[in-house]
């Protein structure tokens, strides 16, 4: 099979640091096992985000719809509202996956500390805002790496250039 030839501009993917984010979440509501897997919903009670171009707080009331699939992976579907320190409101939605060795995921579920490199936790955020100062967020795709310490989820997010 011959390789597919692509233009030079598609040789690599560039990312730029966007922000770090921490979330606080309530004990999840267990919806139960349905046709897609074991569903639970975590209400986001707050948090902070900061980066070179934006910083502020995560407002209470967001939610993280998680699904434990039959293959042991968790799907993430989260919606948040961010409020920047200068008053802008930004909607943030991300989907993602979290999976890893069974013993590591059991320790996470039990509230134990594990190392971020011991499991896979990645997200793909998009943003929506009416504030012209942050309009550039409406036109980017981002990627993030997550970790779930006992205190709540933490993320490092990069804008795809």
Secondary structure, 3 states (H helix, E strand, C coil): CCCCCCCHHHCCCCEEEEEEEEEEECCCEEEEEECCEEEEEEEEEEEEEECCCCEEEECCCEEEEEEECCCCCEEEEEEEEEEECCCCEEEEEEEEEEEECHHHHHHHHCCCCCCHHHEEEEEEEEEECCCHHHHHHHHCCEEEEEEEECCEEEEEEEEEC
